[in-house]
Amino acid sequence: MTVRPFVYRFRKDLRLDDHAGLTAAASHGPVLPLLILDDDLCERLRLSPQRAAFFCSAVTALDADLRQHGSRLIVRRGAPKRELLRVLQELHALGAGWSAAYDGNQIENDRALQSALEERGFVARMVHDAPAIPPDEITAVRGDDSRGYRAFAPYFQAWSERSVKSYESPLLLRFARPEIESGPLPQASDFGGQHVDGGGAPLQGRRELEAFLDLRAADYAANYRIPSVDGTSRLSADLSFGTLSARSVVRAVAERAANPLAIGEQRRSLRLYLRSLARRDFFAQLSWFNPATGKEPLQGKMREFPWSTSHEALEAWRTGTTGFPLVDAGIRQLRATGWMHPHVRAVAASLLCFDLGVDWRVGRSEWDRWLIEDDDAAAIGNWQWIAGVGADMAQFPRIYNPQRQRRRFDPDAIYVRRWVEELRHVPVEAWRDAATDSPQLTLALFADKRYAAPIVDHAHAARAFLRRYRQFLAP
């Protein structure tokens, strides 16, 4: 009797190791690997050429790994439902599986696709692969009507008490030898990008993780907010496209933290990094149980807050010419590399939302044009957190002073000078924010227009926003 194959549709899980979705698919029969280039995916890749380059490199590496297993990646272009059904019918397959998405539109589309397959008699398996711990596992104790954790502290406590599963079972992965039509592998040039050697390959992601654990993780607590120091893991793109398993990262970090030979500061750093990984899972479960957050704030009280969608200085914020050196350095780093230091992201987002009063969704859309990483749930969660409309339950918004943040975390201007050419040879002592916020000190620096004057008076703008905020919430 011929065993019917089972189709697995790859999306943001572009690897073979520690793969919950592949393991589930292999339990049904030999796996036929499938990639569908639909309109939504192609649009997102065209939006960011650097993202397209990373994705295409990852797909190429995935196909090479599959060929070592005697298979290959089947590529189809078109609507997911139509193309998936065609492949299932061509193969007389038992069914199909895929990894769950965590943004509102994709969640709805996934559930509709699952229903459509089951109505036609196919098995449909949707598996949580992206988070280290699936949303359902942590929220099970909260009751059937749970909408997930809305505060991070209790979530992190529950997350820390759960064990992280492993799906390292290569002997159980049987791949079909596909004899059906396939389109060519996607190329970065198809989306306006350029090929990048090594970027997006699972092996490269594992090397980055090992380098972080060996060289930087022990000092993470001291360095993670200092943008001039390479103190973060830089794994956001690998995690967002699944070229690296979040479970593998958590297990590797937890193992080092439990090492009895590790000193106290090393353990503290590793636990702090685990907390950042938990926050990623936290935002995923928030979107999973509250899919409307992509369009509206999690906090109901803030859904009618009068944000602006425009500002005369918005273009200056977009281009990194705000006159606030730390913010400008971060924006320019983003546009040049597809990545921005995490703490600088928070300062830049605060300037947009509170100093300019611009809607957080405007900022999220703008950064979506430049970031390599493609993690909608994390983007929504972080932007809502900063804007004070999401899971952060602080009494008032946390407004960052961009001058003070520069003085505290980049006192010698190493990071700023790296990205803001106009300030590269200007002594820090001459900067507006070197010792005081007095505008009188700006004349010499800004007189020749080499560097932009500040687009707002931060202190005045912050007070004005807080007045609007209090008036809005007043009974």
Summary of the structure (lengths in Angstrom):
residues: 475
radius of gyration: 23.7
end to end distance: 71.8
largest distance: 85.7
contacts: 1568
relative contact order: 0.11
helix: 55%
strand: 6%
